[in-house]
Structures are given as C-alpha cells and as structure tokens.
C-alpha cells in the first residue's frame, strides 16, 4: 500500500495532470456466494490486471463494493464496481484493453481451476459500463471509502469550468483537514441519452466517518458565495453512492 500511495502522490505533483485520463465505470450485479466473487476478483483477476498495468495496456484498475447503511440487499441495485483508466481513447478501444482475456497466460493451471470452481457459486446477473474523461482531479492517495456523485447539469460546461476554477482550489487547500485523499470530475462520453447523467464527481476519504462528516458539512467552509452551481446544476446530484475499494492495480 505504501508503494501505491507513493505513486499517486508522485502523479499529483503535476497540478495540470488529469490523473485518471479516460476511464470506465463498470457496475455489476452479482448474486450467490459474494465471498467467492470477491476472492476471484481481489486475488486472481487482480493479478491479471496488475500485469496489464505493468505492461502499459491499462493505467489503473480498481475493484469496489457498494456500501449500504441498512445492510439490506436491494436486488435492483448493482453491488460492485470496476473502475479502469487508459491513457487515451485509442488505448481504451484497443484489444489490449480486454486484459482479462490474458488470464490463461498469467494464472497457473491450479489457479485457473480454483477460479473455475469458485465461479460456479455465484452469478453475474446484470451490468452496465459507462465511459468518462477526467476533466480535473487531485490525487493525494488512495482511501478506504469513496462517494460518486452523478448529475445532469443544465449547463455542463459551466459546471466543469467552476470545478476547475473554484472547487479545485478549495479542495487543494483543505483536503488534508478533511482526511480527503482523492477528488475529481469526469465528463461522460458514452453512452449518452436524455436520461443518463452527463457528469460524475468523486470524493475519497481515509475512513467512512470522514466521508459522513463531509456529508453533514463538518470541516472548512466551502466558497458557496462565489458559486453559480444553483444556476449550472439546479437539480443537484441525482445519486450519491458510497463504495469501499477492495483492490487496486497501479504501476509499481
């Protein structure tokens, strides 16, 4: 983990960098033995993803679990998420982006047999994949909980512009005080329709308590008086979902 944090801190020293470049959010619904599913992804598929990162086929991969406050499984909701980034659109559309197909070349025969056995105990019932471009981001580390905020602003360009000119400065100055380690804004490029959100922002924290304190407004006062968000995004966020990252793959 120390190596992962060191890498992200190094990336974040470039103030104009878009850390996650072009990235996808792949939401999935899994039913059955969830412990078996998590084992397959966090041990074996992580090994394959890490190989793809080291080769430069992908830039970043994360496996996350949705967190609900009531401990009740809503069968209509996706319960896991994969986030994967590439250096650009060309890399995302490349055959190399389908790194999981290389599993037979990375995993031993014994590991492949274990995966096949575990896969019999759960079912991947539903999924949806969404592609974004990183418009602005700050990465000081990798935290234990992350909140994704989805919106369809009335003025998308204004929404993104204000985040770049106003909110980036606020978070840069105050993230440490809030135990926030990662923040950013992504503009959706596919799929697009009149019903989909067109932008996602994220807030990653060291602990769930830190995230909840942020939600209730504890911490530094935001520059709300300078904001035009009520005009740019009058309907606010459509959905704010909390996930717990279970595994990351970044270049060592």
C-alpha positions as CSV (number, residue, x, y, z in Angstrom):
1,X,0.0,0.0,0.0
2,X,2.9,2.4,0.7
3,X,4.1,1.9,-2.9
4,X,0.6,2.7,-4.2
5,X,0.4,5.9,-2.1
6,X,3.8,7.0,-3.2
7,X,2.8,6.6,-6.8
8,X,-0.4,8.6,-6.5
9,X,1.4,11.3,-4.6
10,X,4.0,11.5,-7.4
11,X,1.3,11.8,-10.1
12,X,-0.5,14.5,-8.1
13,X,2.6,16.8,-8.1
14,X,1.7,17.7,-11.7
15,X,-1.1,20.2,-11.0
16,X,-2.4,20.2,-14.5
17,X,-2.5,16.4,-14.7
18,X,-5.7,14.5,-15.3
19,X,-4.8,11.6,-13.2
20,X,-7.4,9.1,-14.5
21,X,-7.3,10.2,-18.1
22,X,-10.1,8.3,-20.0
23,X,-11.8,5.9,-17.6
24,X,-14.7,3.5,-17.4
25,X,-17.1,2.7,-14.6
26,X,-18.4,-0.8,-14.9
27,X,-21.3,-1.5,-12.5
28,X,-22.3,-5.1,-11.9
29,X,-25.0,-7.1,-10.0
30,X,-23.7,-10.3,-8.5
31,X,-25.8,-12.9,-6.7
32,X,-24.9,-16.0,-4.8
33,X,-21.6,-16.5,-2.9
34,X,-20.3,-13.0,-2.8
35,X,-17.2,-14.0,-0.8
36,X,-16.2,-16.3,-3.6
37,X,-16.8,-13.5,-6.2
38,X,-14.6,-11.1,-4.1
39,X,-11.9,-13.7,-3.8
40,X,-11.8,-14.3,-7.6
41,X,-11.6,-10.6,-8.3
42,X,-9.3,-9.4,-5.5
43,X,-6.8,-12.3,-5.8
44,X,-6.8,-13.8,-9.2
45,X,-8.2,-11.1,-11.6
46,X,-6.2,-8.5,-9.7
47,X,-3.1,-10.5,-10.6
48,X,-4.1,-10.3,-14.3
49,X,-5.0,-6.6,-14.0
50,X,-1.7,-5.8,-12.4
51,X,0.1,-7.5,-15.3
52,X,-1.8,-5.3,-17.7
53,X,-0.9,-2.2,-15.8
54,X,2.8,-3.2,-15.7
55,X,2.7,-3.7,-19.5
56,X,1.1,-0.4,-20.0
57,X,-2.1,-1.9,-21.6
58,X,-4.2,-0.1,-18.9
59,X,-3.2,2.7,-16.5
60,X,-5.3,1.9,-13.4
61,X,-7.8,-0.7,-12.2
62,X,-9.9,-0.8,-9.0
63,X,-12.5,-3.3,-7.6
64,X,-15.1,-1.8,-5.3
65,X,-18.0,-3.0,-3.2
66,X,-21.2,-0.9,-2.7
67,X,-21.9,0.2,0.8
68,X,-25.5,0.4,2.1
69,X,-26.3,1.8,5.5
70,X,-29.1,-0.6,6.2
71,X,-27.3,-3.9,5.5
72,X,-30.3,-4.9,3.3
73,X,-29.6,-6.1,-0.2
74,X,-31.7,-4.2,-2.8
75,X,-32.0,-6.7,-5.7
76,X,-32.4,-3.8,-8.1
77,X,-29.1,-2.2,-7.3
78,X,-25.7,-3.0,-8.7
79,X,-23.5,-4.2,-5.8
80,X,-20.0,-4.0,-7.2
81,X,-18.0,-1.6,-9.4
82,X,-14.9,-1.8,-11.6
83,X,-13.0,1.4,-12.4
84,X,-10.4,1.2,-15.1
85,X,-8.4,4.0,-16.8
86,X,-6.5,4.3,-20.0
87,X,-4.1,7.0,-21.3
88,X,-6.5,7.9,-24.1
89,X,-9.4,6.8,-26.2
90,X,-7.2,4.8,-28.6
91,X,-5.9,2.7,-25.7
92,X,-9.4,2.2,-24.4
93,X,-10.6,0.9,-27.7
94,X,-7.5,-1.3,-28.2
95,X,-7.9,-5.1,-28.0
96,X,-5.3,-4.9,-25.2
97,X,-7.9,-3.2,-23.0
98,X,-9.6,-6.5,-22.7
99,X,-6.8,-7.6,-20.4
100,X,-8.9,-10.4,-18.6
101,X,-8.7,-12.4,-21.8
102,X,-5.0,-12.9,-21.0
103,X,-5.8,-14.8,-17.7
104,X,-4.7,-18.2,-19.1
105,X,-1.3,-16.8,-19.8
106,X,-0.9,-15.2,-16.3
107,X,-2.6,-17.7,-14.0
108,X,-1.3,-21.2,-13.3
109,X,-3.3,-24.2,-14.2
110,X,-4.1,-24.7,-10.5
111,X,-5.2,-21.0,-10.2
112,X,-7.4,-21.4,-13.2
113,X,-9.0,-24.5,-11.7
114,X,-9.7,-22.6,-8.4
115,X,-11.3,-19.7,-10.3
116,X,-13.5,-22.1,-12.3
117,X,-14.6,-23.8,-9.1
118,X,-15.4,-20.5,-7.3
119,X,-17.3,-19.1,-10.3
120,X,-19.9,-21.9,-10.0
121,X,-21.1,-20.5,-6.7
122,X,-22.2,-17.0,-7.9
123,X,-23.9,-15.5,-10.9
124,X,-23.2,-12.2,-12.7
125,X,-26.8,-11.2,-13.4
126,X,-26.6,-7.6,-14.7
127,X,-24.0,-4.9,-15.6
128,X,-23.6,-1.5,-17.3
129,X,-20.5,0.2,-18.5
130,X,-20.0,4.0,-18.7
131,X,-17.1,5.9,-20.1
132,X,-15.8,9.3,-18.9
133,X,-12.9,11.7,-19.5
134,X,-11.2,13.1,-16.5
135,X,-11.7,16.9,-16.6
136,X,-9.9,17.7,-13.4
137,X,-8.6,15.6,-10.4
138,X,-6.5,15.7,-7.3
139,X,-4.9,12.5,-6.0
140,X,-3.0,12.6,-2.7
141,X,-3.5,8.9,-2.0
142,X,-6.0,6.0,-2.1
143,X,-8.6,5.9,0.7
144,X,-10.9,3.3,2.2
145,X,-14.2,4.8,1.1
146,X,-15.3,6.8,-1.9
147,X,-18.5,8.7,-2.8
148,X,-19.5,9.0,-6.5
149,X,-21.9,11.9,-7.3
150,X,-23.9,11.8,-10.6
151,X,-25.6,14.8,-12.2
152,X,-27.1,16.1,-15.4
153,X,-26.3,19.9,-15.1
154,X,-28.3,22.4,-17.1
155,X,-25.0,24.0,-18.0
156,X,-22.4,21.2,-18.3
157,X,-19.6,23.5,-19.4
158,X,-20.3,25.9,-16.6
159,X,-20.4,23.0,-14.1
160,X,-17.0,21.8,-15.2
161,X,-15.5,25.2,-15.5
162,X,-16.4,26.2,-12.0
163,X,-15.0,23.0,-10.6
164,X,-11.7,23.8,-12.3
165,X,-11.6,27.4,-11.3
166,X,-13.2,27.4,-7.8
167,X,-13.6,24.0,-6.3
168,X,-10.2,22.6,-7.2
169,X,-8.6,25.4,-5.3
170,X,-10.8,24.8,-2.3
171,X,-10.1,21.1,-2.1
172,X,-6.4,21.5,-2.8
173,X,-6.2,23.8,0.3
174,X,-8.5,21.8,2.6
175,X,-8.3,18.1,1.7
176,X,-5.8,17.3,4.5
177,X,-8.1,18.9,7.1
178,X,-10.9,16.7,6.0
179,X,-8.9,13.5,5.6
180,X,-9.9,13.5,1.9
181,X,-7.3,11.9,-0.3
182,X,-8.9,12.0,-3.8
183,X,-11.3,14.2,-5.7
184,X,-12.2,14.9,-9.3
185,X,-14.7,15.5,-12.1
186,X,-15.4,13.3,-15.1
187,X,-17.5,14.1,-18.2
188,X,-19.4,11.3,-19.6
189,X,-18.8,10.4,-23.3
190,X,-20.7,7.1,-23.7
191,X,-23.4,6.0,-23.6
192,X,-25.3,9.3,-24.0
193,X,-29.0,9.8,-23.8
194,X,-31.6,12.3,-22.5
195,X,-31.9,10.2,-19.3
196,X,-28.3,9.5,-18.4
197,X,-26.2,11.7,-16.1
198,X,-23.6,13.6,-18.0
199,X,-21.0,14.1,-15.3
200,X,-19.7,12.3,-12.2
201,X,-17.6,13.8,-9.3
202,X,-15.9,11.8,-6.6
203,X,-14.8,12.3,-3.0
204,X,-12.5,9.7,-1.5
205,X,-11.7,9.6,2.3
206,X,-9.5,7.7,4.7
207,X,-12.5,6.5,6.7
208,X,-16.3,6.2,6.4
209,X,-16.5,8.6,9.4
210,X,-14.6,11.2,7.5
211,X,-16.9,10.8,4.5
212,X,-20.0,11.1,6.6
213,X,-18.7,14.2,8.4
214,X,-18.2,15.7,4.9
215,X,-21.8,14.9,4.0
216,X,-23.2,16.7,7.0
217,X,-21.0,19.8,6.4
218,X,-18.3,19.4,9.1
219,X,-15.0,20.9,8.2
220,X,-13.8,24.0,6.3
221,X,-16.5,26.4,5.0
222,X,-16.9,26.0,1.2
223,X,-16.8,29.1,-1.1
224,X,-20.5,28.8,-1.7
225,X,-21.0,32.6,-2.1
226,X,-18.8,32.5,-5.2
227,X,-20.5,29.5,-6.7
228,X,-23.0,29.5,-9.5
229,X,-23.9,25.9,-9.1
230,X,-27.6,26.6,-8.4
231,X,-27.7,28.0,-11.9
232,X,-25.5,25.4,-13.6
233,X,-26.9,22.4,-11.8
234,X,-30.3,23.4,-10.3
235,X,-31.5,19.8,-9.7
236,X,-28.4,18.9,-7.7
237,X,-26.9,15.4,-7.8
238,X,-29.2,12.6,-9.0
239,X,-27.5,9.9,-7.0
240,X,-24.6,9.8,-4.5
241,X,-23.3,6.2,-4.0
242,X,-20.7,5.1,-1.5
243,X,-18.2,2.3,-2.4
244,X,-15.5,0.6,-0.4
245,X,-12.4,-0.2,-2.6
246,X,-11.3,-3.8,-2.2
247,X,-8.3,-3.9,-4.5
248,X,-6.2,-1.5,-6.7
249,X,-3.8,-2.2,-9.6
250,X,-1.4,0.6,-10.3
251,X,2.1,0.6,-11.8
252,X,4.7,-0.3,-9.2
